[in-house]
Amino acid sequence: MPEKFSDQLFSLPVDNWDKGVALVNRLYDVAEQGSVYSEPSEHHGHTIITASEVSVGLGFGHGFGGGSGVAPAEGDEEAASVGEGAGGGGGGGGATSNRPVAVISISEAGVRVEPIIDVTKIAIAAATAFGAMGLMLNRMKKLAR
């Protein structure tokens, strides 16, 4: 995967449509083939390729509004002025991430695909599940009394 896109969050002001399109294109560049599959490398008669999971997320929004009304002048409750106003704004953001999911090994004996198991993610998921079960059991015991 190209180093310039690795788990990178960025924030840039966007002055016009063309700059916005260029920014979105930077996010989509992450999903190119070189990001998903690494360049093959030779090691002791084996060709090794890593496969990665690539995620891209983005969001944006825009709003505008206007209004008019009567506002009292400062210091004088009798004198009033009519005012009008309008405004608008927009914003957006995006993020990318990737993680290796498998190693593909090609040799004379054949092709092997070895999954990469993220033990930390499994441990966090198990701790969360057991914690939630413990809280629910505790709550059920209190309700049974």
LOKE-359476 format. One record per residue: residue in one letter; chain; x negated, y, z negated of N, C-alpha, C in turn; residue number from 1. Coordinates in steps of 0.1 Angstrom, whole numbers. Each point is the difference from the previous one (the first is absolute). Example, Ala and Ser with C-alpha at 12.3 -4.5 7.8 and 13.67 -1.06 7.14 Angstrom:
<pts>
PT  type  mol    nxx    nyy    nzz   caxx   cayy   cazz    cxx    cyy    czz  seq
PT     A    A   -132    -57    -78      9     12      0     -9     12      0    1
PT     S    A      4     11      7     -9     11      0      8     11     -8    2
</pts>
This chain:
<pts>
PT  type  mol    nxx    nyy    nzz   caxx   cayy   cazz    cxx    cyy    czz  seq
PT     M    A     -8    -12      0      8     12      0     -9     12      0    1
PT     P    A      4     10      8     -9     12      0      0      7    -14    2
PT     E    A    -12      4     -4     -1      6    -13      8     13     -2    3
PT     K    A      2      7     10      6     13     -1     15     -1     -4    4
PT     F    A      6    -11      1     14     -2     -4      2     -8    -12    5
PT     S    A    -10     -5     -7      2    -10    -10      6      6    -13    6
PT     D    A     12     -4     -3      8      5    -12     -1     15     -2    7
PT     Q    A      3      7     11     -2     14     -1     13      8     -1    8
PT     L    A      2      8    -10     11      9     -1     -6     14      4    9
PT     F    A      8      7      8     -5     13      4     12     10      0   10
PT     S    A     -4     12     -2     10     11      0     -5     11      8   11
PT     L    A      7      3     11     -4     11      9     12      9      2   12
PT     P    A     -2     13      1     11      9      4      2     -1     15   13
PT     V    A     13      0      3      4     -2     14      6     13      5   14
PT     D    A     -6      7      9      5     13      5     10     -1     11   15
PT     N    A     -1    -11      8      8     -1     12      3    -14      3   16
PT     W    A      8     -2     10      5    -14      4    -12     -8      4   17
PT     D    A     -9      5      8    -12     -7      6     -9     -6    -12   18
PT     K    A     -2      9    -10     -8     -5    -11      7    -11     -8   19
PT     G    A     14      1     -1      7    -11     -7     -1    -13      8   20
PT     V    A      1      1     13     -1    -12      8    -14     -6     -1   21
PT     A    A    -10      8      0    -14     -5     -2     -2     -7    -13   22
PT     L    A      6      6    -11     -1     -6    -13      7    -14     -1   23
PT     V    A     12     -1      6      7    -13      1     -8    -10      8   24
PT     N    A     -6      5     11     -8     -9      8    -12     -6     -8   25
PT     R    A     -6      8     -9    -11     -5     -9      5    -11     -9   26
PT     L    A     13      1     -4      5    -11     -8      2    -13      8   27
PT     Y    A      4      2     12      2    -12      9    -13     -6      5   28
PT     D    A    -10      8      0    -13     -6      4     -5    -11     -9   29
PT     V    A      5      0    -12     -4    -10    -10      4    -14      4   30
PT     A    A     11      0      8      6    -13      3     -6     -6     13   31
PT     E    A    -11      5      5     -6     -5     12     -6    -14     -3   32
PT     Q    A     -3     -7     11     -4    -14     -2    -13     -2     -8   33
PT     G    A     -9     10      1    -12     -1     -8      2      2    -15   34
PT     S    A     12      5     -4      3      1    -14      6    -13     -5   35
PT     V    A      7     -8      8      6    -12     -4    -10    -12      0   36
PT     Y    A     -8     -1     11    -10    -10      1    -14      6      1   37
PT     S    A     -9     -5     -8    -13      6      0     -8     -5     13   38
PT     E    A    -11      6      2     -9     -5     11     -5    -13     -4   39
PT     P    A     -1    -10      9     -5    -13     -3    -15      1     -4   40
PT     S    A     -4     -8    -10    -14      0     -4     -5    -15     -1   41
PT     E    A    -12     -2      4     -6    -14      0     -7     -2    -13   42
PT     H    A      2    -12     -6     -6     -4    -12     -2    -15     -1   43
PT     H    A    -12     -5      2     -3    -14     -1      9     -9     10   44
PT     G    A      1      5     12      8     -8     10     15      2     -1   45
PT     H    A      4      9     -9     15      3     -1      2     14      5   46
PT     T    A     11      2      6      5     14      4     10      3    -11   47
PT     I    A     -2     11     -7      9      4    -11      7     13      4   48
PT     I    A     14      0     -2      8     11      3      9      2    -12   49
PT     T    A      1     12     -5     10      3    -11     12      6      6   50
PT     A    A     12     -4     -6     13      5      3      5      8    -11   51
PT     S    A      5     12      3      5      9    -11     14      4      2   52
PT     E    A      7      3    -11     13      5      0     -1     16      0   53
PT     V    A      6      6     10     -1     15      1     14      5     -2   54
PT     S    A      1     10     -9     13      7     -2     -1     15      2   55
PT     V    A     10      5      7      0     15      2     14      5     -5   56
PT     G    A      0     10     -7     12      6     -5      0     15      3   57
PT     L    A     11      6      4      1     14      1     14      5     -2   58
PT     G    A      2     12     -3     13      6     -2     -1     15      2   59
PT     F    A     11      6      4      0     14      2     14      5     -2   60
PT     G    A      1     13     -1     13      7     -2      0     14      4   61
PT     H    A     11      6      2      1     14      4     13      5     -5   62
PT     G    A      1     13     -4     12      6     -4      0     15      2   63
PT     F    A     12      5      2      1     15      1     14      4     -5   64
PT     G    A      1     13     -2     12      5     -5      0     15      0   65
PT     G    A     12      6     -2      1     14      0     12      4     -8   66
PT     G    A      1     13     -3     11      4     -8      1     15     -1   67
PT     S    A     10      5     -6      2     15     -2      8      1    -13   68
PT     G    A     -1     12     -5      7      3    -12     -2     14     -5   69
PT     V    A      7      4    -10     -1     13     -6     -8     -1    -13   70
PT     A    A    -10      9     -1     -9      0    -11      0     14     -6   71
PT     P    A      1      1    -13      0     13     -6    -14      6      1   72
PT     A    A     -1     13      1    -13      7      0     -6      0    -14   73
PT     E    A    -13      0     -1     -7     -1    -13      3     13     -8   74
PT     G    A      4     -2    -12      3     12     -9     13      6      2   75
PT     D    A      7     -2     11     13      6      2     10    -11      4   76
PT     E    A     10     -2     -9     10    -10      2     10      4     11   77
PT     E    A      1     13      2     10      5      9     -4     -2     15   78
PT     A    A    -13      3      3     -5     -1     14     -3    -14      3   79
PT     A    A      6     -5     11     -3    -13      4     -4     -1     14   80
PT     S    A     -8    -10      4     -5     -1     13      4    -14      6   81
PT     V    A      2      0     13      2    -13      6    -13     -5      6   82
PT     G    A     -3    -13     -3    -12     -5      5      2    -13      7   83
PT     E    A     -8     -3     10      0    -12      7    -14     -6      0   84
PT     G    A      0    -13      2    -13     -7      0      1    -14      6   85
PT     A    A    -11     -4      5     -1    -14      6    -14     -5     -1   86
PT     G    A     -1    -13      0    -14     -5     -1      1    -15      3   87
PT     G    A    -12     -5      1     -1    -15      4    -13     -5     -4   88
PT     G    A     -1    -13      0    -13     -6     -3      0    -15      3   89
PT     G    A    -11     -5      0     -1    -15      3    -12     -5     -6   90
PT     G    A     -1    -13     -1    -12     -7     -5      0    -15      4   91
PT     G    A    -11     -6     -3     -1    -14      3    -13     -5     -6   92
PT     G    A     -1    -13      1    -12     -6     -5     -1    -15      5   93
PT     G    A    -12     -5     -2     -2    -14      5    -11     -6     -8   94
PT     A    A     -1    -13      1    -11     -7     -6     -2    -13      7   95
PT     T    A    -12     -5     -1     -3    -13      6     -7     -9    -10   96
PT     S    A      1    -13      2     -8     -9     -9     -2    -13      8   97
PT     N    A    -11     -7     -4     -2    -13      6     -7     -9    -10   98
PT     R    A      2    -13      2     -7    -10     -9     -2    -12      8   99
PT     P    A    -11     -7     -2     -3    -13      7     10    -10     -5  100
PT     V    A      5     -8     10      9    -11     -4     -5    -14      4  101
PT     A    A     -9     -1      9     -5    -13      4    -14      2      7  102
PT     V    A     -7    -12     -1    -13     -1      8      2    -11     10  103
PT     I    A     -3      3     12      1     -9     11    -15     -5      3  104
PT     S    A     -2    -13     -1    -13     -6      3      1     -9     12  105
PT     I    A     -8      3     10      0     -7     13    -14     -7      1  106
PT     S    A      1    -13      2    -13     -8      2      3    -11     10  107
PT     E    A    -11     -9      2      2    -11      9     10    -10     -6  108
PT     A    A      2      0    -13      9    -10     -6     15      5      1  109
PT     G    A      2     13      4     13      5      1      2     13     -6  110
PT     V    A     13      4     -2      3     13     -5      6     -2    -14  111
PT     R    A     -4      8    -10      6     -1    -13      4     14     -4  112
PT     V    A     12      1     -6      5     13     -5      1     -2    -15  113
PT     E    A     -8      8     -8      0     -1    -14      7     13     -6  114
PT     P    A     11     -2     -7      6     12     -5     -8      6    -12  115
PT     I    A      0     13     -1     -6      7    -11     10      3    -10  116
PT     I    A     -1     -6    -12      9      2    -11     -4     10    -10  117
PT     D    A      9     10     -2     -3     11     -9      4     -4    -14  118
PT     V    A     -9     -5     -8      3     -5    -13      5     11     -9  119
PT     T    A     -5     12      1      4     11     -8     15      3      2  120
PT     K    A      4      1     13     14      2      3      9    -11     -6  121
PT     I    A     -4    -12      1      7    -11     -6      1      1    -15  122
PT     A    A    -11      4     -7      0      2    -14      9     11     -4  123
PT     I    A      0     11      7      9     12     -3     14     -4      2  124
PT     A    A      4     -7     10     13     -5      3      5     -9    -11  125
PT     A    A     -9     -9     -4      4    -10    -11      2      8    -13  126
PT     A    A     -9      9     -4      2      7    -12     13      9      0  127
PT     T    A      3      5     11     12      8      2     13     -9     -2  128
PT     A    A     -1    -11      7     12    -10     -1      2     -5    -14  129
PT     F    A    -11     -4     -7      1     -5    -14      4     11     -9  130
PT     G    A     -5     12      2      4     11     -9     15      3      2  131
PT     A    A      5      0     12     14      2      2      9    -11     -6  132
PT     M    A     -5    -12      1      7    -11     -6      1      1    -15  133
PT     G    A    -12      4     -6      0      2    -14      9     10     -5  134
PT     L    A      1     12      7      9     10     -4     14     -4      1  135
PT     M    A      4     -8     11     13     -4      2      4    -11    -11  136
PT     L    A     -9     -9     -3      3     -9    -11      2      7    -13  137
PT     N    A     -8     10     -3      1      7    -13     14      7      0  138
PT     R    A      4      6     11     13      7      1     11    -10     -2  139
PT     M    A     -1    -11      7     11    -10     -1      1     -6    -15  140
PT     K    A    -11     -1     -7      0     -4    -14      7     10     -8  141
PT     K    A     -2     13      2      6     11     -7     15      0      2  142
PT     L    A      4     -2     13     15      0      3      7    -12     -6  143
PT     A    A     -7    -12     -1      6    -12     -6      3      1    -15  144
PT     R    A     -6      9     -7      2      2    -14     12      6     -3  145
</pts>
